[in-house]
């Protein structure tokens, strides 16, 4: 763990952006969201991806839309093996969603953002309940017909 903390090679912003865009395009265009959540006017589409690499990030979020965030949770990430029970997994999913929302909020702030700002924003989210509804896929045929 010391090596991981002390020797950190941070990829360029462009490399991270390209990697995340590739993952988002692969996942969000090939399936329906697993979970849909709403926080005020903000819609969150969560994809629980079972076909990613253990080397891919634990979570990828895309928030180019002002009122929608796409969150992709990598279930092949090594950390998933440390979670115990369904409540542990659901709590982990919530944290992934809160991370994405806090990043979305930070991107919309004016001026310079201190890295601690995201923690403060997430702290506020942890104090609010998030309503999660399982996406049944019942509206998929209607969405496909509308896009045809």
PEPE-V645055 format. One line per field, one symbol per residue. ss: DSSP state (A for helix, B for strand, O for the rest). psi: psi as a letter, one per 40 degrees, with the letter a starting at -180 (. if undefined). burial: I if it has 24 or more other C-alpha atoms within 12 Angstrom, else O. A space follows every 10 residues. Layout:
ss->???
psi->???
burial->???
This chain:
ss->OAAAAAOOOO OOAAAAAAAA AAAAAAAAOO OOOOBBBBBO OBBBBBBBBO OOOOOOOOBB BBBBBOOBBB BBBBOOOAAA AAOOAAAAAA AAAAAAAAAA AAAAAAAOOO OOOOOAAAAA AAAAAAOOOO BBBBOOOOOA AAAAAAAO
psi->ddddddghhh iidddddddd dddddddeee iiidhhihgb ehhhhhhhhe eiieeiidih ihfdhdehhh hhhheeiddd eeihiddddd dddddddddd dddddddeii ahhidedddd dddddeehih hhhhheeded dddddde.
burial->OOOOOOOOOO OOOOOOOOOI OOIIOOIIOO OIIIIIIIOO OOIIIIIIIO OIOOOIIIII IIIOOOOIII IIIIIOIOOI OOOOOOOOOO OIIIIIIIII IIIIIIOOOO OOOOOOOIOO IIOOIOOOOI OOOOOOOOOO OOOOOOOO
